[in-house]
């Protein structure tokens, strides 16, 4: 493994491109937003700061031409929001080669299923070597037009593949990039650990007046998670756990995931209260809110987080009233039918797949 195409030049893409370059990989960096590349092209690379190392990474190729970026690359690393997976699947369908690996970083909730279904719809007949990390490897922020600061690097990062029979082979290869990867049972095991979808929609929607009036000028996680908001997060999380259990997917509560990820104290996690966990969240303590709700906290975390979870609830015959209410509220607030536009069973390639067939489908792929 030597040549990596990094698709996406936001926080995560710049962190990946810089980190992998400084570790000796040949990196091609591209993105669909050409204006993001201009300062990187001007400097010829990216300045990396923080937990992943420090130094200037001179990127082998920075290009707005997707074909040029992916041609001959051994691994395509998609560091884009889940809302962009469909776009890249369509754009890459004619460019992919059977020997190439596609890794979604992050995959979040069912990103791999969505990507695989979309490339099939575009006429790709052979099985793509597809895998995903359930969340972004880097906790990072762009500190300037060509500077990225890495605050943390994920440890014990869950890794899955679709179809699942390819997991161990792809894991051994992808560990050349990220030795901290650990195997998940399947893509749904990691999908149902997406707690962004559990906390962000209640935090945003139940503070919508405050958020819009101040344009996000308040402490989103700390001040925005009151005891009442915390109870909604707890109720939403309980539905997530019930749906996962009905699918035979092992999972744990929000408080434990939040603590294991290093976002709160052990004592707060033991209370099993989202409110207490957010009050004792040092990493999130000073984070302010978005300026408006035209934001990934709804577009991604509702449309590509809550919607697929609710869809799996429907498959398993499990009621999800809190989930459904938040999806409807988000749709009304933003004027977007997330239930229709989001990640449905059909868009995940699961139309016609019965609950009794799900495990086989996740391991073997479509017939």
Long-range contacts (C-beta under 8 A, 24 or more apart in sequence): 1-25, 1-74, 1-75, 1-173, 1-176, 1-177, 2-26, 2-74, 3-28, 3-72, 3-73, 3-74, 3-75, 4-28, 4-73, 4-74, 4-75, 4-76, 4-77, 4-177, 5-29, 5-30, 5-69, 5-70, 5-73, 5-75, 5-76, 5-77, 6-30, 6-77, 6-79, 7-31, 7-66, 7-69, 7-70, 7-76, 7-77, 7-78, 7-79, 7-80, 7-88, 8-78, 8-79, 8-80, 8-84, 9-33, 9-36, 9-37, 9-40, 10-36, 10-79, 10-80, 10-142, 11-138, 11-140, 11-141, 11-142, 11-148, 12-79, 12-105, 12-106, 12-136, 12-137, 12-138, 12-140, 13-79, 13-80, 14-40, 14-46, 14-140, 14-142, 14-148, 15-48, 15-52, 15-79, 15-137, 15-138, 15-140, 15-148, 15-150, 16-77, 16-79, 16-105, 16-137, 16-138, 17-46, 17-57, 17-59, 18-45, 18-46, 18-47, 18-48, 18-52, 18-57, 18-59, 18-148, 19-48, 19-52, 19-53, 19-57, 19-138, 19-150, 20-177, 21-45, 21-46, 21-57, 21-58, 21-59, 21-60, 22-48, 22-53, 22-55, 22-57, 25-177, 26-60, 27-57, 27-59, 27-60, 27-61, 28-59, 28-60, 28-61, 28-62, 28-63, 28-68, 28-69, 28-70, 28-73, 29-59, 29-61, 29-62, 29-63, 29-69, 30-62, 30-63, 30-64, 30-65, 30-66, 30-68, 30-69, 30-70, 31-64, 32-66, 32-84, 32-87, 32-91, 34-64, 37-62, 37-63, 37-64, 39-145, 39-146, 40-145, 40-146, 42-146, 43-146, 45-146, 46-146, 46-147, 46-148, 47-144, 47-146, 47-147, 47-148, 48-148, 48-150, 49-143, 49-147, 49-148, 49-149, 49-150, 50-140, 50-149, 50-150, 50-151, 51-150, 51-151, 51-152, 51-153, 52-138, 52-150, 52-153, 66-91, 66-92, 66-95, 67-95, 70-95, 70-96, 70-100, 71-95, 73-100, 74-99, 74-100, 74-101, 75-100, 75-101, 75-102, 75-103, 75-173, 75-174, 75-177, 76-100, 76-101, 76-102, 76-103, 77-103, 77-105, 77-177, 78-102, 78-103, 78-104, 78-105, 78-115, 79-105, 79-136, 81-296, 81-299, 81-300, 82-106, 82-107, 82-108, 82-109, 82-111, 82-114, 82-300, 82-304, 82-305, 82-343, 83-296, 83-299, 83-300, 83-303, 83-304, 85-111, 85-114, 85-115, 85-118, 86-114, 86-115, 86-118, 86-347, 88-115, 89-114, 89-115, 89-118, 89-119, 89-122, 90-118, 90-122, 92-119, 93-118, 93-119, 93-122, 93-123, 93-124, 94-122, 96-124, 96-128, 98-126, 98-129, 99-129, 100-129, 101-129, 101-130, 101-131, 101-170, 101-173, 101-174, 102-128, 102-129, 102-130, 102-131, 103-130, 103-131, 103-132, 103-133, 103-174, 104-130, 104-131, 104-132, 104-133, 105-132, 105-133, 105-136, 105-137, 106-132, 106-133, 106-134, 106-135, 106-136, 107-132, 107-133, 107-134, 107-160, 107-187, 107-190, 107-191, 108-134, 108-135, 108-191, 108-194, 108-196, 108-197, 108-300, 108-304, 108-305, 109-191, 109-192, 109-194, 109-197, 109-304, 109-305, 109-308, 109-309, 109-343, 110-187, 110-188, 110-191, 110-304, 110-308, 110-343, 110-348, 111-304, 112-160, 112-161, 112-162, 112-187, 113-162, 113-187, 113-348, 113-349, 113-350, 114-304, 114-343, 114-347, 114-348, 114-349, 116-162, 116-349, 116-365, 117-347, 117-348, 117-349, 118-347, 120-349, 120-366, 127-163, 127-166, 127-365, 129-166, 129-170, 130-161, 130-162, 130-166, 131-159, 131-160, 131-161, 131-162, 131-166, 131-167, 131-170, 131-171, 131-174, 132-159, 132-160, 132-161, 132-162, 132-187, 132-190, 133-157, 133-158, 133-159, 133-178, 133-181, 134-158, 134-159, 134-160, 134-184, 134-190, 134-191, 134-193, 134-194, 135-194, 137-178, 137-180, 139-283, 151-283, 152-262, 152-283, 153-180, 154-180, 154-261, 155-180, 156-180, 156-182, 156-260, 157-181, 157-182, 158-182, 158-183, 158-184, 158-189, 158-190, 158-193, 159-183, 159-184, 159-190, 160-184, 160-185, 160-186, 160-187, 160-189, 160-190, 161-187, 162-187, 162-362, 162-365, 163-362, 163-363, 163-364, 163-365, 164-362, 164-363, 164-364, 165-363, 165-364, 165-365, 185-249, 185-250, 186-249, 186-359, 186-362, 186-363, 187-362, 188-244, 188-247, 188-249, 188-312, 188-362, 189-249, 189-250, 189-251, 191-308, 192-240, 192-243, 192-244, 192-247, 192-249, 192-251, 192-309, 193-251, 193-257, 194-305, 195-237, 195-254, 195-257, 195-258, 196-300, 196-301, 196-305, 197-301, 197-302, 197-305, 197-306, 197-309, 198-233, 198-236, 198-237, 198-240, 198-254, 198-305, 199-225, 199-233, 199-254, 199-274, 199-278, 200-297, 200-298, 200-301, 201-236, 201-297, 201-298, 201-301, 201-302, 201-305, 201-306, 201-326, 201-330, 202-229, 202-232, 202-233, 202-236, 202-326, 203-229, 203-233, 203-297, 204-289, 204-290, 204-293, 204-295, 204-297, 204-298, 205-293, 205-298, 205-326, 205-329, 205-330, 205-333, 206-232, 207-289, 208-293, 208-333, 211-289, 211-290, 211-292, 211-293, 212-292, 212-293, 214-289, 215-291, 215-292, 216-288, 216-289, 216-290, 216-291, 216-292, 217-288, 217-289, 218-288, 218-289, 219-285, 219-286, 219-287, 219-288, 220-284, 220-287, 220-288, 220-289, 220-290, 221-278, 221-281, 221-284, 221-285, 221-287, 222-278, 222-279, 222-281, 222-284, 222-285, 222-286, 224-289, 225-274, 225-275, 225-278, 225-279, 226-275, 227-275, 229-275, 230-273, 230-274, 230-275, 230-276, 230-278, 231-274, 231-275, 232-322, 233-274, 233-275, 234-272, 234-273, 234-274, 235-322, 236-322, 236-323, 236-326, 237-274, 239-309, 239-313, 239-318, 239-320, 239-321, 239-322, 239-323, 240-309, 240-323, 242-313, 242-318, 243-309, 243-312, 243-313, 243-316, 243-318, 243-320, 246-313, 246-316, 246-317, 246-318, 247-312, 247-315, 247-316, 247-355, 247-358, 248-359, 293-333, 293-334, 294-334, 298-330, 298-333, 298-334, 298-338, 299-334, 299-336, 302-326, 302-327, 302-330, 302-338, 302-342, 303-336, 303-338, 303-341, 303-342, 303-343, 304-342, 304-343, 306-338, 306-342, 307-338, 307-339, 307-342, 307-343, 307-344, 308-342, 308-343, 308-344, 308-345, 308-348, 310-339, 311-343, 311-344, 311-345, 311-348, 312-345, 314-345, 315-345, 315-350, 315-355, 315-358, 316-355
